[in-house]
Structure formats: structure tokens, C-alpha cells
Amino acid sequence: MENLKRDIKVNKFSDPTKACLFITYRLGNWVYYNLKIPLFRELVLFIYKILDLIFIRIINNAQIPARAKIGGGLRLPHGGNGIIIHPNAEIGENCTIFHQVTIGYKDSPTKSYGPPILKNSVYVGAGAKILGDIIIEDESIIGANAVVVKNVPLKSTAVGIPAQIIKQAKK
């Protein structure tokens, strides 16, 4: 539950439903990866699914599945409003995700690509789409409404549709 403490520290919970979103996700994630007693696990996952439906999907209009691996210190300035995260996505420590962001698969008629990996301290602007088997490296910035389908290097800024790197850290 260390990650939940870090989430609470970086978010302002003026709205209790936002706190419930974090508590629900962290509970489900802990159960999914740590609870090994089959019958008890299924019972707690059932309770989690009810909480997920109420606090994440209905009230916050988000999809943040328990299976997604999200590091501590996740900052959601506008709660979960419209955020969709693929169950197999990985998000590092201290990331910021604004509203209406999608982090998911990229499909084409001939091939399906896995979900993205966001490393530590990534900032994702409102409405951005991060799609496919790509890596967004540490301390990168994804601009509002960007559609990212290629890797983003360390400490870079990506904007546009499709996203282009406009600023990159010097080596």
C-alpha cells in the first residue's frame, strides 16, 4: 500500500470520489498480484469489481483495470475523467495523466500491437492517445491531443498527430 500513500501525497482530494478511485485501483491491483488463496481471492475480486464499476467506471468515467501495473505517485489532476488504460499497460513512478487520455493497443487489419510502457515521471497532456507496443522514456512530455505511435526518447517532448519529437535532451 506504499503506492497508495504516494498517490495520496501528490493528489489533492477535494472530491472524495477521486480518493475512492485510487483506493479501488490499488486494492484491486494488490489482490490481483498478491492474494494467493483462491476462494478468498475470488471473493475480494468480486467486491473489487463492484467498487470498480461504481467509483472508477461510473462516477469517474474511467477504465483503470487492476491488472495494469502503475507505479506510486500517479497524479490525476482531473480525476479519472475519460482515462482509458489497457490492462497490460505499464506506467512508472510519479507520472501525471490528464483527462481523456487513452493508453492502449494499436490494431490494424493485419497485425495487433501490444500496449505501451510509460517510464518514470512522464507527463501526458489532456486528450493524448498513446498506442501500441512503444516505450515513453523517463521525464518525457506528451502534448495535449497528441497521437503517439512511436517510441519517445528520454526527456523528450512529443506533440501532434501523429506525434513528432519537438524537443529532445542533449546527450
OpenMM code with the backbone's topology and positions (N, CA, C; nanometers):
from openmm import Vec3, app, unit

residues = "MET GLU ASN LEU LYS ARG ASP ILE LYS VAL ASN LYS PHE SER ASP PRO THR LYS ALA CYS LEU PHE ILE THR TYR ARG LEU GLY ASN TRP VAL TYR TYR ASN LEU LYS ILE PRO LEU PHE ARG GLU LEU VAL LEU PHE ILE TYR LYS ILE LEU ASP LEU ILE PHE ILE ARG ILE ILE ASN ASN ALA GLN ILE PRO ALA ARG ALA LYS ILE GLY GLY GLY LEU ARG LEU PRO HIS GLY GLY ASN GLY ILE ILE ILE HIS PRO ASN ALA GLU ILE GLY GLU ASN CYS THR ILE PHE HIS GLN VAL THR ILE GLY TYR LYS ASP SER PRO THR LYS SER TYR GLY PRO PRO ILE LEU LYS ASN SER VAL TYR VAL GLY ALA GLY ALA LYS ILE LEU GLY ASP ILE ILE ILE GLU ASP GLU SER ILE ILE GLY ALA ASN ALA VAL VAL VAL LYS ASN VAL PRO LEU LYS SER THR ALA VAL GLY ILE PRO ALA GLN ILE ILE LYS GLN ALA LYS LYS".split()
positions = [
    Vec3(0.0808, -0.1207, 0.0000),
    Vec3(0.0000, 0.0000, 0.0000),
    Vec3(0.0854, 0.1276, 0.0000),
    Vec3(0.2162, 0.1095, -0.0144),
    Vec3(0.3077, 0.2237, -0.0227),
    Vec3(0.2729, 0.3119, -0.1432),
    Vec3(0.2342, 0.2488, -0.2551),
    Vec3(0.1975, 0.3263, -0.3744),
    Vec3(0.0758, 0.4144, -0.3484),
    Vec3(-0.0217, 0.3626, -0.2732),
    Vec3(-0.1406, 0.4417, -0.2402),
    Vec3(-0.1015, 0.5643, -0.1579),
    Vec3(-0.0109, 0.5480, -0.0632),
    Vec3(0.0354, 0.6621, 0.0170),
    Vec3(0.0982, 0.7683, -0.0725),
    Vec3(0.1763, 0.7254, -0.1694),
    Vec3(0.2401, 0.8203, -0.2612),
    Vec3(0.1367, 0.8878, -0.3508),
    Vec3(0.0342, 0.8115, -0.3944),
    Vec3(-0.0743, 0.8699, -0.4743),
    Vec3(-0.1458, 0.9792, -0.3950),
    Vec3(-0.1760, 0.9484, -0.2691),
    Vec3(-0.2473, 1.0437, -0.1838),
    Vec3(-0.1638, 1.1700, -0.1638),
    Vec3(-0.0345, 1.1526, -0.1489),
    Vec3(0.0545, 1.2664, -0.1246),
    Vec3(0.0569, 1.3654, -0.2416),
    Vec3(0.0508, 1.3170, -0.3666),
    Vec3(0.0636, 1.4065, -0.4826),
    Vec3(-0.0693, 1.4575, -0.5376),
    Vec3(-0.1814, 1.4028, -0.4909),
    Vec3(-0.3123, 1.4450, -0.5402),
    Vec3(-0.3842, 1.5268, -0.4345),
    Vec3(-0.4649, 1.6208, -0.4807),
    Vec3(-0.5491, 1.6982, -0.3902),
    Vec3(-0.6879, 1.6354, -0.3955),
    Vec3(-0.7285, 1.5767, -0.2853),
    Vec3(-0.8556, 1.5050, -0.2837),
    Vec3(-0.9683, 1.5916, -0.2295),
    Vec3(-0.9991, 1.7023, -0.2981),
    Vec3(-1.1125, 1.7849, -0.2587),
    Vec3(-1.2428, 1.7108, -0.2886),
    Vec3(-1.2369, 1.6174, -0.3815),
    Vec3(-1.3520, 1.5355, -0.4180),
    Vec3(-1.3268, 1.3931, -0.3686),
    Vec3(-1.4111, 1.3426, -0.2772),
    Vec3(-1.3871, 1.2087, -0.2227),
    Vec3(-1.3945, 1.0974, -0.3274),
    Vec3(-1.4642, 1.1202, -0.4380),
    Vec3(-1.4722, 1.0146, -0.5399),
    Vec3(-1.3367, 0.9911, -0.6051),
    Vec3(-1.2531, 1.0953, -0.6105),
    Vec3(-1.1184, 1.0797, -0.6653),
    Vec3(-1.0346, 0.9910, -0.5730),
    Vec3(-1.0475, 1.0109, -0.4430),
    Vec3(-0.9772, 0.9251, -0.3470),
    Vec3(-1.0257, 0.7812, -0.3608),
    Vec3(-1.1557, 0.7634, -0.3797),
    Vec3(-1.2115, 0.6282, -0.3956),
    Vec3(-1.1573, 0.5600, -0.5209),
    Vec3(-1.1322, 0.6367, -0.6269),
    Vec3(-1.0731, 0.5808, -0.7485),
    Vec3(-0.9368, 0.5188, -0.7171),
    Vec3(-0.8518, 0.5920, -0.6483),
    Vec3(-0.7178, 0.5418, -0.6153),
    Vec3(-0.7244, 0.4220, -0.5214),
    Vec3(-0.8082, 0.4310, -0.4184),
    Vec3(-0.8204, 0.3208, -0.3232),
    Vec3(-0.8702, 0.1958, -0.3940),
    Vec3(-0.9700, 0.2115, -0.4802),
    Vec3(-1.0253, 0.0968, -0.5532),
    Vec3(-0.9209, 0.0339, -0.6435),
    Vec3(-0.8505, 0.1165, -0.7228),
    Vec3(-0.7480, 0.0605, -0.8118),
    Vec3(-0.6398, -0.0116, -0.7321),
    Vec3(-0.5864, 0.0523, -0.6298),
    Vec3(-0.4763, -0.0079, -0.5526),
    Vec3(-0.5212, -0.1358, -0.4827),
    Vec3(-0.6447, -0.1403, -0.4336),
    Vec3(-0.6970, -0.2635, -0.3731),
    Vec3(-0.7015, -0.3747, -0.4769),
    Vec3(-0.7615, -0.3463, -0.5922),
    Vec3(-0.7717, -0.4471, -0.6982),
    Vec3(-0.6362, -0.4935, -0.7464),
    Vec3(-0.5427, -0.4009, -0.7624),
    Vec3(-0.4082, -0.4350, -0.8077),
    Vec3(-0.3372, -0.5237, -0.7058),
    Vec3(-0.3513, -0.4914, -0.5785),
    Vec3(-0.2893, -0.5723, -0.4734),
    Vec3(-0.3477, -0.7132, -0.4735),
    Vec3(-0.4795, -0.7219, -0.4817),
    Vec3(-0.5447, -0.8536, -0.4828),
    Vec3(-0.5009, -0.9323, -0.6056),
    Vec3(-0.5005, -0.8674, -0.7210),
    Vec3(-0.4675, -0.9363, -0.8463),
    Vec3(-0.3271, -0.9960, -0.8429),
    Vec3(-0.2308, -0.9229, -0.7884),
    Vec3(-0.0918, -0.9683, -0.7921),
    Vec3(-0.0415, -1.0345, -0.6641),
    Vec3(-0.1127, -1.0188, -0.5522),
    Vec3(-0.0580, -1.0681, -0.4256),
    Vec3(-0.1421, -1.1708, -0.3515),
    Vec3(-0.2721, -1.1675, -0.3649),
    Vec3(-0.3575, -1.2583, -0.2882),
    Vec3(-0.3614, -1.3943, -0.3561),
    Vec3(-0.3120, -1.4963, -0.2876),
    Vec3(-0.2946, -1.6283, -0.3498),
    Vec3(-0.3987, -1.7318, -0.3074),
    Vec3(-0.4769, -1.7068, -0.2032),
    Vec3(-0.5766, -1.8036, -0.1569),
    Vec3(-0.6957, -1.7968, -0.2526),
    Vec3(-0.7178, -1.9008, -0.3350),
    Vec3(-0.8136, -1.8925, -0.4465),
    Vec3(-0.9546, -1.8462, -0.4096),
    Vec3(-1.0182, -1.9081, -0.3134),
    Vec3(-1.1563, -1.8727, -0.2812),
    Vec3(-1.1650, -1.7301, -0.2258),
    Vec3(-1.0748, -1.6971, -0.1351),
    Vec3(-1.0720, -1.5630, -0.0769),
    Vec3(-1.0402, -1.4590, -0.1842),
    Vec3(-0.9478, -1.4929, -0.2731),
    Vec3(-0.9098, -1.4025, -0.3825),
    Vec3(-1.0301, -1.3713, -0.4708),
    Vec3(-1.1060, -1.4748, -0.5063),
    Vec3(-1.2235, -1.4550, -0.5921),
    Vec3(-1.3290, -1.3695, -0.5228),
    Vec3(-1.3470, -1.3905, -0.3925),
    Vec3(-1.4439, -1.3114, -0.3170),
    Vec3(-1.4032, -1.1638, -0.3148),
    Vec3(-1.2768, -1.1376, -0.2848),
    Vec3(-1.2301, -0.9987, -0.2798),
    Vec3(-1.2320, -0.9357, -0.4196),
    Vec3(-1.1985, -1.0123, -0.5234),
    Vec3(-1.2061, -0.9594, -0.6607),
    Vec3(-1.3498, -0.9258, -0.6989),
    Vec3(-1.4456, -1.0035, -0.6509),
    Vec3(-1.5869, -0.9741, -0.6759),
    Vec3(-1.6238, -0.8389, -0.6142),
    Vec3(-1.5810, -0.8182, -0.4897),
    Vec3(-1.6061, -0.6902, -0.4226),
    Vec3(-1.5360, -0.5773, -0.4982),
    Vec3(-1.4113, -0.6029, -0.5393),
    Vec3(-1.3372, -0.5029, -0.6172),
    Vec3(-1.4138, -0.4657, -0.7445),
    Vec3(-1.4676, -0.5644, -0.8150),
    Vec3(-1.5378, -0.5367, -0.9412),
    Vec3(-1.6591, -0.4471, -0.9194),
    Vec3(-1.7262, -0.4633, -0.8064),
    Vec3(-1.8390, -0.3757, -0.7745),
    Vec3(-1.7889, -0.2330, -0.7493),
    Vec3(-1.6828, -0.2215, -0.6687),
    Vec3(-1.6244, -0.0897, -0.6417),
    Vec3(-1.5714, -0.0254, -0.7698),
    Vec3(-1.5081, -0.1060, -0.8550),
    Vec3(-1.4569, -0.0573, -0.9838),
    Vec3(-1.5702, -0.0006, -1.0690),
    Vec3(-1.6801, -0.0732, -1.0759),
    Vec3(-1.7950, -0.0275, -1.1542),
    Vec3(-1.8462, 0.1067, -1.1016),
    Vec3(-1.8587, 0.1173, -0.9701),
    Vec3(-1.9149, 0.2393, -0.9116),
    Vec3(-1.8161, 0.3563, -0.9174),
    Vec3(-1.6983, 0.3377, -0.8580),
    Vec3(-1.6069, 0.4509, -0.8377),
    Vec3(-1.5176, 0.4833, -0.9566),
    Vec3(-1.4827, 0.3835, -1.0352),
    Vec3(-1.3935, 0.4117, -1.1479),
    Vec3(-1.4734, 0.4304, -1.2762),
    Vec3(-1.5565, 0.3352, -1.3107),
    Vec3(-1.6259, 0.3404, -1.4398),
    Vec3(-1.7429, 0.4380, -1.4434),
    Vec3(-1.8307, 0.4348, -1.3431),
    Vec3(-1.9497, 0.5206, -1.3478),
    Vec3(-1.9190, 0.6625, -1.2993),
    Vec3(-1.8702, 0.6762, -1.1774),
    Vec3(-1.8502, 0.8102, -1.1207),
    Vec3(-1.7358, 0.8848, -1.1890),
    Vec3(-1.6227, 0.8180, -1.2125),
    Vec3(-1.5068, 0.8855, -1.2726),
    Vec3(-1.4971, 0.8675, -1.4235),
    Vec3(-1.5874, 0.7898, -1.4831),
    Vec3(-1.5886, 0.7677, -1.6279),
    Vec3(-1.4508, 0.7255, -1.6794),
    Vec3(-1.3906, 0.6275, -1.6113),
    Vec3(-1.2559, 0.5830, -1.6473),
    Vec3(-1.2506, 0.4312, -1.6566),
    Vec3(-1.1449, 0.3827, -1.7191),
    Vec3(-1.1147, 0.2394, -1.7213),
    Vec3(-0.9691, 0.2244, -1.6784),
    Vec3(-0.9509, 0.1895, -1.5512),
    Vec3(-0.8170, 0.1696, -1.4956),
    Vec3(-0.8180, 0.0317, -1.4308),
    Vec3(-0.7913, -0.0727, -1.5092),
    Vec3(-0.8046, -0.2094, -1.4589),
    Vec3(-0.6982, -0.2473, -1.3562),
    Vec3(-0.7355, -0.3367, -1.2677),
    Vec3(-0.6460, -0.3824, -1.1605),
    Vec3(-0.5190, -0.4460, -1.2153),
    Vec3(-0.5266, -0.5057, -1.3320),
    Vec3(-0.4105, -0.5735, -1.3913),
    Vec3(-0.3029, -0.4774, -1.4393),
    Vec3(-0.3399, -0.3538, -1.4707),
    Vec3(-0.2414, -0.2552, -1.5171),
    Vec3(-0.1388, -0.2316, -1.4068),
    Vec3(-0.0124, -0.2227, -1.4461),
    Vec3(0.0953, -0.2006, -1.3484),
    Vec3(0.1283, -0.0517, -1.3458),
    Vec3(0.0895, 0.0130, -1.2361),
    Vec3(0.1063, 0.1575, -1.2238),
    Vec3(0.1870, 0.1873, -1.0979),
    Vec3(0.2980, 0.2583, -1.1150),
    Vec3(0.3837, 0.2933, -1.0018),
    Vec3(0.3197, 0.3972, -0.9115),
    Vec3(0.3779, 0.4140, -0.7954),
    Vec3(0.3273, 0.5098, -0.6980),
    Vec3(0.3482, 0.6534, -0.7428),
    Vec3(0.2730, 0.7426, -0.6808),
    Vec3(0.2849, 0.8839, -0.7129),
    Vec3(0.2116, 0.9228, -0.8397),
    Vec3(0.1141, 0.8405, -0.8827),
    Vec3(0.0353, 0.8745, -1.0017),
    Vec3(-0.0479, 0.9980, -0.9708),
    Vec3(-0.0391, 1.0966, -1.0569),
    Vec3(-0.1145, 1.2210, -1.0396),
    Vec3(-0.2194, 1.2305, -1.1488),
    Vec3(-0.3457, 1.2456, -1.1071),
    Vec3(-0.4574, 1.2635, -1.1995),
    Vec3(-0.5243, 1.3967, -1.1652),
    Vec3(-0.4799, 1.5071, -1.2268),
    Vec3(-0.5316, 1.6393, -1.1900),
    Vec3(-0.6827, 1.6544, -1.2041),
    Vec3(-0.7439, 1.5806, -1.2953),
    Vec3(-0.8887, 1.5900, -1.3152),
    Vec3(-0.9575, 1.4587, -1.2821),
    Vec3(-0.9037, 1.3850, -1.1882),
    Vec3(-0.9603, 1.2543, -1.1553),
    Vec3(-0.9420, 1.1615, -1.2736),
    Vec3(-1.0276, 1.0631, -1.2834),
    Vec3(-1.0150, 0.9661, -1.3913),
    Vec3(-1.0922, 1.0038, -1.5154),
    Vec3(-1.1424, 1.1247, -1.5231),
    Vec3(-1.2317, 1.1694, -1.6292),
    Vec3(-1.1877, 1.1246, -1.7687),
    Vec3(-1.2502, 1.0180, -1.8190),
    Vec3(-1.2271, 0.9707, -1.9549),
    Vec3(-1.0961, 0.8980, -1.9776),
    Vec3(-1.0223, 0.8650, -1.8734),
    Vec3(-0.8938, 0.7965, -1.8900),
    Vec3(-0.9175, 0.6480, -1.9150),
    Vec3(-0.8532, 0.5961, -2.0200),
    Vec3(-0.8617, 0.4533, -2.0520),
    Vec3(-0.7200, 0.3977, -2.0544),
    Vec3(-0.6965, 0.2964, -1.9710),
    Vec3(-0.5658, 0.2320, -1.9634),
    Vec3(-0.5840, 0.0840, -1.9926),
    Vec3(-0.5053, 0.0313, -2.0846),
    Vec3(-0.5141, -0.1105, -2.1186),
    Vec3(-0.4703, -0.1948, -1.9988),
    Vec3(-0.5342, -0.3107, -1.9775),
    Vec3(-0.4980, -0.3958, -1.8634),
    Vec3(-0.3513, -0.4383, -1.8597),
    Vec3(-0.2854, -0.4477, -1.9746),
    Vec3(-0.1450, -0.4903, -1.9772),
    Vec3(-0.0465, -0.3739, -1.9858),
    Vec3(-0.0963, -0.2519, -1.9785),
    Vec3(-0.0079, -0.1350, -1.9843),
    Vec3(0.0754, -0.1253, -1.8568),
    Vec3(0.1913, -0.0609, -1.8698),
    Vec3(0.2782, -0.0364, -1.7545),
    Vec3(0.3070, 0.1133, -1.7473),
    Vec3(0.2874, 0.1679, -1.6283),
    Vec3(0.3102, 0.3104, -1.6056),
    Vec3(0.4029, 0.3229, -1.4853),
    Vec3(0.5112, 0.3978, -1.5018),
    Vec3(0.6129, 0.4091, -1.3974),
    Vec3(0.5725, 0.4980, -1.2812),
    Vec3(0.6715, 0.5317, -1.2021),
    Vec3(0.6533, 0.6149, -1.0830),
    Vec3(0.6342, 0.7616, -1.1220),
    Vec3(0.5556, 0.8327, -1.0406),
    Vec3(0.5426, 0.9793, -1.0479),
    Vec3(0.4982, 1.0319, -1.1839),
    Vec3(0.4073, 0.9616, -1.2483),
    Vec3(0.3538, 1.0079, -1.3771),
    Vec3(0.2318, 1.0965, -1.3539),
    Vec3(0.2066, 1.1862, -1.4486),
    Vec3(0.0889, 1.2725, -1.4462),
    Vec3(0.0084, 1.2439, -1.5718),
    Vec3(-0.1207, 1.2156, -1.5532),
    Vec3(-0.2086, 1.1868, -1.6668),
    Vec3(-0.3318, 1.2760, -1.6558),
    Vec3(-0.3517, 1.3581, -1.7571),
    Vec3(-0.4688, 1.4450, -1.7601),
    Vec3(-0.5897, 1.3702, -1.8171),
    Vec3(-0.7014, 1.4376, -1.8236),
    Vec3(-0.8283, 1.3773, -1.8633),
    Vec3(-0.8310, 1.3378, -2.0119),
    Vec3(-0.9197, 1.2429, -2.0422),
    Vec3(-0.9467, 1.1954, -2.1791),
    Vec3(-0.8251, 1.1319, -2.2468),
    Vec3(-0.7371, 1.0705, -2.1703),
    Vec3(-0.6172, 1.0054, -2.2242),
    Vec3(-0.6446, 0.8570, -2.2456),
    Vec3(-0.5950, 0.8029, -2.3572),
    Vec3(-0.6014, 0.6591, -2.3841),
    Vec3(-0.4598, 0.6043, -2.3908),
    Vec3(-0.4362, 0.4972, -2.3165),
    Vec3(-0.3082, 0.4265, -2.3188),
    Vec3(-0.3430, 0.2826, -2.3525),
    Vec3(-0.3232, 0.2430, -2.4800),
    Vec3(-0.3728, 0.1115, -2.5189),
    Vec3(-0.3107, 0.0517, -2.6424),
    Vec3(-0.3738, -0.0570, -2.6861),
    Vec3(-0.3318, -0.1310, -2.8048),
    Vec3(-0.3461, -0.0457, -2.9298),
    Vec3(-0.2716, -0.0844, -3.0305),
    Vec3(-0.2899, -0.0290, -3.1643),
    Vec3(-0.3194, -0.1484, -3.2539),
    Vec3(-0.4324, -0.1471, -3.3185),
    Vec3(-0.4707, -0.2567, -3.4075),
    Vec3(-0.4707, -0.2099, -3.5520),
    Vec3(-0.4381, -0.3019, -3.6395),
    Vec3(-0.4521, -0.2782, -3.7827),
    Vec3(-0.5187, -0.4030, -3.8391),
    Vec3(-0.5647, -0.3984, -3.9638),
    Vec3(-0.6300, -0.5166, -4.0207),
    Vec3(-0.5396, -0.6402, -4.0246),
    Vec3(-0.4082, -0.6198, -4.0266),
    Vec3(-0.3178, -0.7342, -4.0406),
    Vec3(-0.2395, -0.7686, -3.9150),
    Vec3(-0.2334, -0.6766, -3.8190),
    Vec3(-0.1499, -0.7021, -3.7017),
    Vec3(-0.2032, -0.6280, -3.5793),
    Vec3(-0.1828, -0.6877, -3.4632),
    Vec3(-0.2177, -0.6235, -3.3376),
    Vec3(-0.0897, -0.5983, -3.2594),
    Vec3(-0.0769, -0.4801, -3.2030),
    Vec3(0.0423, -0.4416, -3.1288),
    Vec3(0.0088, -0.4354, -2.9803),
    Vec3(0.1027, -0.4706, -2.8957),
    Vec3(0.0810, -0.4697, -2.7512),
    Vec3(0.0629, -0.3301, -2.6952),
    Vec3(0.0374, -0.3215, -2.5652),
    Vec3(0.0172, -0.1909, -2.5023),
    Vec3(0.1490, -0.1202, -2.4727),
    Vec3(0.1447, 0.0103, -2.4511),
    Vec3(0.2658, 0.0879, -2.4262),
    Vec3(0.3205, 0.0723, -2.2844),
    Vec3(0.4443, 0.1185, -2.2702),
    Vec3(0.5093, 0.1288, -2.1396),
    Vec3(0.5477, 0.2749, -2.1210),
    Vec3(0.5019, 0.3341, -2.0127),
    Vec3(0.5426, 0.4694, -1.9759),
    Vec3(0.6404, 0.4553, -1.8602),
    Vec3(0.7588, 0.5093, -1.8763),
    Vec3(0.8596, 0.5008, -1.7699),
    Vec3(0.8277, 0.6046, -1.6618),
    Vec3(0.9234, 0.6406, -1.5808),
    Vec3(0.9011, 0.7297, -1.4659),
    Vec3(0.8894, 0.8769, -1.5055),
    Vec3(0.8062, 0.9484, -1.4299),
    Vec3(0.7912, 1.0943, -1.4415),
    Vec3(0.7501, 1.1391, -1.5813),
    Vec3(0.6614, 1.0644, -1.6433),
    Vec3(0.6067, 1.1014, -1.7746),
    Vec3(0.4838, 1.1898, -1.7519),
    Vec3(0.4721, 1.2948, -1.8318),
    Vec3(0.3606, 1.3888, -1.8248),
    Vec3(0.2782, 1.3705, -1.9521),
    Vec3(0.1497, 1.3390, -1.9360),
    Vec3(0.0629, 1.3145, -2.0514),
    Vec3(-0.0485, 1.4185, -2.0509),
    Vec3(-0.0502, 1.5034, -2.1539),
    Vec3(-0.1488, 1.6099, -2.1642),
    Vec3(-0.2879, 1.5592, -2.1991),
    Vec3(-0.3864, 1.6444, -2.1778),
    Vec3(-0.5267, 1.6109, -2.2000),
    Vec3(-0.5518, 1.5599, -2.3412),
    Vec3(-0.6300, 1.4538, -2.3515),
    Vec3(-0.6726, 1.4015, -2.4806),
    Vec3(-0.5692, 1.3226, -2.5575),
    Vec3(-0.4522, 1.3035, -2.5023),
    Vec3(-0.3467, 1.2304, -2.5748),
    Vec3(-0.3832, 1.0831, -2.5899),
    Vec3(-0.3348, 1.0242, -2.6976),
    Vec3(-0.3521, 0.8811, -2.7240),
    Vec3(-0.2133, 0.8210, -2.7399),
    Vec3(-0.1819, 0.7222, -2.6584),
    Vec3(-0.0528, 0.6533, -2.6643),
    Vec3(-0.0846, 0.5097, -2.6995),
    Vec3(-0.0489, 0.4700, -2.8223),
    Vec3(-0.0992, 0.3444, -2.8770),
    Vec3(0.0114, 0.2523, -2.9257),
    Vec3(-0.0014, 0.1257, -2.8926),
    Vec3(0.0876, 0.0238, -2.9462),
    Vec3(0.2016, -0.0124, -2.8539),
    Vec3(0.2815, -0.1036, -2.9019),
    Vec3(0.3942, -0.1602, -2.8276),
    Vec3(0.5121, -0.0628, -2.8331),
    Vec3(0.4990, 0.0481, -2.7602),
    Vec3(0.6017, 0.1530, -2.7625),
    Vec3(0.6453, 0.1856, -2.6197),
    Vec3(0.7556, 0.2578, -2.6091),
    Vec3(0.8074, 0.2985, -2.4786),
    Vec3(0.8202, 0.4505, -2.4757),
    Vec3(0.7625, 0.5097, -2.3729),
    Vec3(0.7782, 0.6523, -2.3471),
    Vec3(0.8810, 0.6610, -2.2338),
    Vec3(0.9995, 0.7091, -2.2655),
    Vec3(1.1100, 0.7083, -2.1688),
    Vec3(1.0911, 0.8116, -2.0573),
    Vec3(1.1732, 0.7997, -1.9528),
    Vec3(1.1669, 0.8848, -1.8338),
    Vec3(1.1618, 1.0337, -1.8675),
    Vec3(1.0814, 1.1053, -1.7872),
    Vec3(1.0733, 1.2514, -1.7901),
    Vec3(1.0346, 1.3085, -1.9261),
    Vec3(0.9590, 1.2325, -2.0027),
    Vec3(0.9115, 1.2818, -2.1323),
    Vec3(0.7766, 1.3492, -2.1153),
    Vec3(0.7436, 1.4334, -2.2118),
    Vec3(0.6173, 1.5065, -2.2114),
    Vec3(0.5420, 1.4715, -2.3387),
    Vec3(0.4161, 1.4346, -2.3223),
    Vec3(0.3271, 1.4090, -2.4358),
    Vec3(0.2269, 1.5237, -2.4371),
    Vec3(0.2243, 1.5993, -2.5456),
    Vec3(0.1377, 1.7160, -2.5543),
    Vec3(-0.0097, 1.6802, -2.5628),
    Vec3(-0.0942, 1.7775, -2.5321),
    Vec3(-0.2385, 1.7593, -2.5389),
    Vec3(-0.2801, 1.7157, -2.6792),
    Vec3(-0.3669, 1.6172, -2.6858),
    Vec3(-0.4244, 1.5629, -2.8096),
    Vec3(-0.3236, 1.4973, -2.9031),
    Vec3(-0.2025, 1.4732, -2.8579),
    Vec3(-0.1036, 1.4036, -2.9415),
    Vec3(-0.1462, 1.2584, -2.9605),
    Vec3(-0.1122, 1.2027, -3.0754),
    Vec3(-0.1342, 1.0600, -3.1017),
    Vec3(0.0040, 0.9981, -3.1191),
    Vec3(0.0477, 0.9260, -3.0168),
    Vec3(0.1836, 0.8724, -3.0134),
    Vec3(0.1810, 0.7248, -3.0524),
    Vec3(0.2527, 0.6906, -3.1606),
    Vec3(0.2594, 0.5517, -3.2073),
    Vec3(0.4037, 0.5034, -3.2235),
    Vec3(0.4993, 0.5880, -3.1840),
    Vec3(0.6416, 0.5514, -3.1899),
    Vec3(0.7067, 0.5831, -3.0561),
    Vec3(0.8189, 0.5178, -3.0279),
    Vec3(0.8917, 0.5411, -2.9035),
    Vec3(0.9254, 0.6892, -2.8860),
    Vec3(0.9254, 0.7335, -2.7604),
    Vec3(0.9640, 0.8705, -2.7275),
    Vec3(1.0894, 0.8619, -2.6406),
    Vec3(1.2007, 0.9231, -2.6861),
    Vec3(1.3270, 0.9137, -2.6117),
    Vec3(1.3232, 0.9856, -2.4765),
    Vec3(1.4243, 0.9607, -2.3975),
    Vec3(1.4422, 1.0197, -2.2655),
    Vec3(1.4317, 1.1724, -2.2704),
    Vec3(1.3543, 1.2297, -2.1782),
    Vec3(1.3405, 1.3754, -2.1621),
    Vec3(1.3055, 1.4465, -2.2921),
    Vec3(1.2107, 1.3900, -2.3658),
    Vec3(1.1685, 1.4482, -2.4933),
    Vec3(1.0259, 1.4993, -2.4828),
    Vec3(0.9895, 1.5832, -2.5787),
    Vec3(0.8530, 1.6324, -2.5891),
    Vec3(0.7967, 1.5896, -2.7235),
    Vec3(0.6792, 1.5248, -2.7204),
    Vec3(0.6135, 1.4781, -2.8425),
    Vec3(0.4773, 1.5455, -2.8547),
    Vec3(0.4496, 1.6028, -2.9732),
    Vec3(0.3219, 1.6699, -2.9973),
    Vec3(0.2728, 1.6373, -3.1377),
    Vec3(0.1418, 1.6550, -3.1587),
    Vec3(0.0855, 1.6436, -3.2929),
    Vec3(0.0226, 1.5097, -3.3234),
    Vec3(-0.0326, 1.5040, -3.4471),
    Vec3(-0.0991, 1.3835, -3.4968),
    Vec3(-0.0436, 1.3531, -3.6347),
    Vec3(0.0325, 1.2471, -3.6520),
    Vec3(0.0939, 1.1646, -3.5477),
    Vec3(0.2012, 1.2452, -3.4753),
    Vec3(0.2308, 1.2062, -3.3536),
    Vec3(0.3241, 1.2826, -3.2701),
    Vec3(0.4642, 1.2870, -3.3298),
    Vec3(0.5245, 1.4033, -3.3198),
    Vec3(0.6629, 1.4254, -3.3615),
    Vec3(0.7411, 1.4753, -3.2399),
    Vec3(0.8684, 1.4406, -3.2340),
    Vec3(0.9541, 1.4880, -3.1258),
    Vec3(0.9961, 1.6315, -3.1584),
    Vec3(0.9597, 1.7265, -3.0718),
    Vec3(0.9979, 1.8663, -3.0969),
    Vec3(1.1102, 1.9120, -3.0051),
    Vec3(1.1338, 1.8361, -2.9001),
    Vec3(1.2419, 1.8709, -2.8075),
    Vec3(1.2990, 1.7420, -2.7521),
    Vec3(1.4308, 1.7322, -2.7523),
    Vec3(1.4956, 1.6109, -2.7037),
    Vec3(1.6159, 1.6497, -2.6176),
    Vec3(1.6386, 1.5746, -2.5114),
    Vec3(1.7520, 1.6022, -2.4221),
    Vec3(1.8831, 1.5851, -2.4971),
    Vec3(1.9770, 1.6698, -2.4648),
    Vec3(2.1102, 1.6574, -2.5256),
    Vec3(2.1841, 1.5427, -2.4600),
    Vec3(2.2605, 1.4691, -2.5384),
    Vec3(2.3327, 1.3528, -2.4856),
    Vec3(2.4658, 1.3908, -2.4290),
] * unit.nanometer
topology = app.Topology()
chain = topology.addChain("A")
for resn in residues:
    res = topology.addResidue(resn, chain)
    for name in ("N", "CA", "C"):
        topology.addAtom(name, app.Element.getBySymbol(name[0]), res)
